[in-house]
């Protein structure tokens, strides 16, 4: 389907870092484990990397809709995590992305300024994904391996991951290391001859430190190397020139490699008097395509009573443009690398969120969340955003149920 990856990954990537683009998906942590951790909201103090007691099962539905119904995504997820004996744990999840709407396929300067041209008819696609992970503990250390596969009309991904942790300092400090690799195939519904390779390797190093009984700090550094076919096969730029051959249709052409660095630091603290948990995080990203980004996020999780919790959140994101990003091509000779993909432009975004959590009993909990995402060129940190950037606004809803056996 045309440009389906951005919408399909909207819930896991778009809001947190548009600069990552839908190029890789390496399971340094299994999706099931991440969801289970996120839903462990009944904990009032930070925990170490010990395995949980008992199995956990959950279902979740995510919904994403852009203004004007340009793109809609529904994503149901089923996951489970369970210990096996005293030292083993298995987790698994299954996901289905249902994508529909109009997709931007090319940019034209025929009117004298860049204009995003969308498909006239609604397009649909389904992305199926699943992962499984196995974890084992030896004393103060854990080792886990994971496998993830996903497939849709024009894209297939096969990824594996290995993670290790080591607790010391009376389990107040945890070191983490991870490796992941992804081997993907890129196809196109409009070019049946396209069957290109896309590979990536990712390395993670991190530390989590319990500062005291009520607070922790976590910091991770991730290095990613992607290679192969990194273009968007559906993205075109139509350039109208005043002299010579009047029209040129230029396909999206990016370098065949990309090196990325990401540094993420977060802080969590339990406020006993207020019966709340506050979180703050900062993420810095850079790559050899010339892109730099900053993400700042904060949340407040408030306990109302034994059954209800409410969480307020706010996230701000800003990025600079890729070296080869061009809203239009204005002169000859045609560049070696060029893309009019707005995800490579310079812009800022803001996302406020609200979430309610209901603890029915010791075993069952429900949650319902909503966020409003908006990005604009002039919201870039320090100014200098892409002047021709087309604003985007989207609504995200998610609902989940968790059962602990």
JOHUWO-V799570 format. One record per pair of residues at least 12 apart in sequence whose ideal C-beta (glycine too) atoms are under 6 Angstrom apart, sorted by the first residue. I is the first residue (numbers start at 1). GAP is how many residues later the second one is. D is the distance in Angstrom with one decimal. If there is no record, write none. Layout:
i->{I | I}
gap->{GAP | GAP}
d->{D | D}
This chain:
i->{1 | 1 | 1 | 2 | 2 | 2 | 2 | 3 | 3 | 4 | 4 | 5 | 6 | 7 | 7 | 7 | 8 | 8 | 8 | 9 | 10 | 10 | 11 | 11 | 15 | 15 | 18 | 19 | 19 | 19 | 19 | 21 | 23 | 24 | 24 | 24 | 25 | 26 | 26 | 26 | 26 | 26 | 27 | 27 | 27 | 27 | 27 | 28 | 28 | 28 | 28 | 30 | 30 | 30 | 30 | 31 | 31 | 32 | 32 | 32 | 32 | 32 | 33 | 35 | 36 | 36 | 39 | 41 | 41 | 44 | 45 | 46 | 46 | 48 | 48 | 49 | 49 | 51 | 51 | 54 | 54 | 55 | 55 | 56 | 56 | 57 | 57 | 58 | 58 | 59 | 59 | 60 | 60 | 61 | 61 | 62 | 62 | 63 | 64 | 65 | 66 | 67 | 70 | 70 | 71 | 72 | 72 | 73 | 74 | 75 | 76 | 77 | 78 | 79 | 80 | 87 | 87 | 88 | 89 | 90 | 91 | 92 | 93 | 94 | 95 | 96 | 97 | 98 | 99 | 100 | 100 | 102 | 102 | 103 | 103 | 104 | 104 | 105 | 105 | 106 | 106 | 107 | 107 | 108 | 109 | 109 | 110 | 114 | 114 | 114 | 116 | 125 | 125 | 127 | 128 | 129 | 131 | 132 | 133 | 140 | 141 | 142 | 143 | 144 | 145 | 146 | 147 | 153 | 154 | 154 | 154 | 156 | 157 | 157 | 158 | 159 | 160 | 161 | 162 | 163 | 164 | 172 | 173 | 174 | 175 | 176 | 177 | 178 | 179 | 180 | 181 | 182 | 183 | 184 | 186 | 186 | 188 | 194 | 196 | 197 | 198 | 198 | 199 | 199 | 200 | 201 | 202 | 203 | 204 | 204 | 205 | 206 | 207 | 214 | 214 | 215 | 216 | 217 | 218 | 219 | 220 | 221 | 222 | 223 | 224 | 225 | 226 | 227 | 230 | 231 | 231 | 232 | 232 | 235 | 235 | 236 | 236 | 237 | 237 | 237 | 239 | 250 | 252 | 253 | 253 | 254 | 254 | 255 | 258 | 259 | 260 | 261 | 262 | 263 | 264 | 265 | 266 | 267 | 275 | 276 | 277 | 278 | 279 | 280 | 281 | 282 | 283 | 289 | 290 | 290 | 291 | 291 | 291 | 292 | 293 | 294 | 294 | 295 | 296 | 297 | 298 | 299 | 299 | 300 | 307 | 307 | 308 | 309 | 310 | 311 | 313 | 314 | 315 | 316 | 317 | 318 | 318 | 318 | 320 | 321 | 321 | 322 | 324 | 324 | 325 | 325 | 325 | 326 | 327 | 327 | 345 | 345 | 346 | 346 | 346 | 347 | 347 | 347 | 347 | 347 | 348 | 348 | 349 | 350 | 351 | 351 | 353 | 354 | 355 | 356 | 363 | 363 | 364 | 365 | 366 | 367 | 368 | 369 | 370 | 371 | 373 | 374 | 375 | 376 | 377}
gap->{122 | 124 | 152 | 101 | 103 | 121 | 232 | 100 | 231 | 95 | 121 | 17 | 16 | 64 | 66 | 92 | 89 | 91 | 119 | 13 | 54 | 63 | 51 | 64 | 336 | 358 | 325 | 266 | 272 | 274 | 300 | 322 | 203 | 158 | 176 | 202 | 132 | 133 | 135 | 154 | 156 | 176 | 104 | 119 | 121 | 132 | 134 | 133 | 150 | 152 | 176 | 61 | 101 | 103 | 116 | 62 | 100 | 47 | 49 | 59 | 60 | 61 | 58 | 44 | 20 | 45 | 363 | 268 | 316 | 226 | 225 | 170 | 222 | 119 | 123 | 116 | 125 | 32 | 38 | 350 | 351 | 27 | 350 | 25 | 348 | 23 | 346 | 21 | 344 | 19 | 342 | 17 | 340 | 15 | 338 | 13 | 336 | 334 | 332 | 330 | 328 | 326 | 31 | 32 | 30 | 28 | 29 | 26 | 24 | 22 | 20 | 18 | 16 | 14 | 12 | 49 | 50 | 48 | 46 | 44 | 42 | 40 | 38 | 36 | 34 | 32 | 30 | 28 | 26 | 22 | 24 | 16 | 17 | 16 | 20 | 12 | 14 | 14 | 129 | 130 | 132 | 130 | 233 | 130 | 131 | 219 | 130 | 213 | 214 | 274 | 274 | 27 | 28 | 25 | 23 | 21 | 17 | 15 | 13 | 27 | 25 | 23 | 21 | 19 | 17 | 15 | 13 | 36 | 33 | 34 | 35 | 29 | 25 | 27 | 25 | 23 | 21 | 19 | 17 | 15 | 13 | 38 | 36 | 34 | 32 | 30 | 28 | 26 | 24 | 22 | 20 | 18 | 16 | 14 | 12 | 43 | 45 | 39 | 33 | 31 | 30 | 31 | 28 | 29 | 26 | 24 | 22 | 20 | 16 | 18 | 16 | 14 | 12 | 55 | 56 | 54 | 52 | 50 | 48 | 46 | 44 | 42 | 40 | 38 | 36 | 34 | 32 | 30 | 24 | 21 | 23 | 20 | 109 | 17 | 106 | 13 | 15 | 13 | 92 | 103 | 90 | 79 | 87 | 84 | 85 | 83 | 85 | 82 | 29 | 29 | 27 | 25 | 23 | 21 | 19 | 17 | 15 | 13 | 28 | 26 | 24 | 22 | 20 | 18 | 16 | 14 | 12 | 33 | 32 | 33 | 28 | 29 | 31 | 28 | 26 | 24 | 87 | 22 | 20 | 18 | 16 | 12 | 14 | 12 | 51 | 52 | 50 | 48 | 46 | 44 | 40 | 38 | 36 | 34 | 32 | 30 | 62 | 63 | 26 | 24 | 25 | 22 | 13 | 14 | 14 | 19 | 20 | 12 | 13 | 61 | 41 | 44 | 34 | 39 | 40 | 28 | 30 | 33 | 38 | 42 | 31 | 32 | 26 | 24 | 20 | 22 | 18 | 16 | 14 | 12 | 40 | 41 | 39 | 37 | 35 | 33 | 31 | 29 | 27 | 25 | 21 | 19 | 17 | 15 | 12}
d->{5.4 | 3.3 | 5.2 | 4.4 | 5.9 | 5.6 | 4.7 | 4.2 | 5.2 | 5.3 | 4.5 | 3.4 | 5.7 | 4.8 | 4.8 | 4.9 | 4.3 | 5.6 | 4.7 | 4.9 | 4.5 | 5.5 | 4.6 | 5.9 | 5.6 | 5.8 | 5.5 | 5.6 | 5.1 | 4.6 | 4.8 | 5.7 | 5.5 | 5.1 | 3.9 | 5.7 | 5.8 | 5.3 | 6.0 | 3.2 | 5.2 | 4.4 | 5.6 | 4.4 | 4.3 | 5.6 | 4.2 | 5.2 | 4.3 | 5.1 | 5.3 | 5.1 | 5.2 | 3.6 | 4.8 | 4.5 | 5.5 | 3.7 | 5.5 | 4.0 | 5.7 | 3.9 | 5.0 | 5.4 | 5.2 | 4.9 | 4.7 | 5.9 | 5.1 | 5.7 | 5.6 | 4.1 | 5.9 | 5.8 | 4.8 | 4.8 | 5.2 | 5.8 | 5.1 | 5.7 | 5.2 | 3.6 | 4.5 | 4.9 | 5.3 | 4.9 | 4.9 | 5.3 | 4.4 | 5.3 | 5.3 | 4.5 | 3.9 | 5.0 | 5.4 | 4.2 | 4.7 | 4.4 | 5.3 | 5.2 | 4.7 | 4.3 | 5.3 | 5.2 | 3.7 | 5.3 | 5.2 | 5.2 | 4.5 | 5.1 | 5.6 | 4.9 | 5.2 | 3.7 | 5.8 | 5.8 | 4.7 | 5.5 | 4.4 | 5.4 | 4.9 | 4.4 | 5.6 | 4.6 | 4.4 | 5.7 | 3.8 | 5.8 | 4.7 | 5.7 | 4.6 | 4.2 | 5.0 | 5.3 | 6.0 | 4.8 | 5.4 | 5.9 | 5.5 | 3.8 | 5.6 | 5.3 | 3.9 | 4.4 | 5.7 | 3.9 | 5.2 | 3.8 | 4.8 | 4.7 | 5.4 | 5.5 | 5.5 | 4.1 | 5.7 | 3.6 | 4.0 | 5.6 | 3.8 | 4.4 | 4.9 | 4.7 | 5.1 | 4.8 | 5.4 | 4.4 | 5.4 | 5.9 | 4.4 | 5.5 | 5.6 | 4.7 | 6.0 | 4.5 | 5.2 | 4.0 | 6.0 | 4.0 | 5.0 | 4.3 | 5.1 | 4.3 | 5.4 | 4.4 | 5.6 | 4.3 | 5.5 | 3.9 | 5.7 | 4.4 | 5.2 | 4.7 | 5.6 | 4.2 | 5.5 | 5.0 | 4.2 | 5.8 | 3.4 | 4.5 | 4.2 | 5.3 | 5.4 | 5.2 | 4.2 | 5.0 | 4.6 | 4.8 | 6.0 | 4.8 | 5.3 | 3.5 | 5.9 | 5.9 | 4.3 | 4.0 | 5.4 | 5.3 | 5.2 | 4.4 | 4.9 | 5.3 | 4.4 | 5.9 | 4.2 | 5.6 | 4.5 | 4.6 | 4.9 | 4.8 | 5.2 | 4.6 | 5.8 | 3.7 | 5.4 | 5.9 | 5.9 | 4.6 | 5.6 | 4.5 | 4.0 | 5.9 | 4.9 | 5.5 | 5.9 | 5.9 | 5.9 | 6.0 | 5.9 | 4.6 | 4.4 | 5.3 | 5.0 | 4.8 | 4.6 | 5.5 | 3.6 | 5.1 | 4.1 | 4.8 | 4.3 | 5.5 | 4.7 | 4.7 | 5.0 | 5.6 | 3.9 | 4.5 | 5.5 | 3.7 | 5.9 | 5.9 | 5.3 | 4.8 | 3.7 | 5.4 | 5.9 | 4.8 | 5.0 | 4.1 | 5.8 | 5.7 | 3.9 | 5.0 | 6.0 | 5.1 | 6.0 | 4.2 | 5.5 | 4.3 | 4.1 | 5.2 | 4.5 | 5.5 | 4.7 | 4.1 | 4.9 | 3.9 | 5.1 | 5.1 | 4.0 | 4.1 | 3.9 | 5.4 | 5.8 | 4.2 | 5.6 | 5.2 | 5.8 | 4.6 | 4.1 | 5.3 | 5.4 | 4.9 | 4.7 | 5.3 | 4.8 | 5.7 | 5.2 | 5.1 | 3.0 | 4.4 | 3.6 | 5.8 | 5.3 | 4.6 | 3.6 | 5.7 | 3.7 | 5.3 | 5.7 | 5.0 | 5.4 | 4.9 | 5.4 | 5.0 | 4.9 | 4.9 | 5.2 | 4.7 | 4.7 | 4.6 | 5.0 | 4.8 | 3.0}
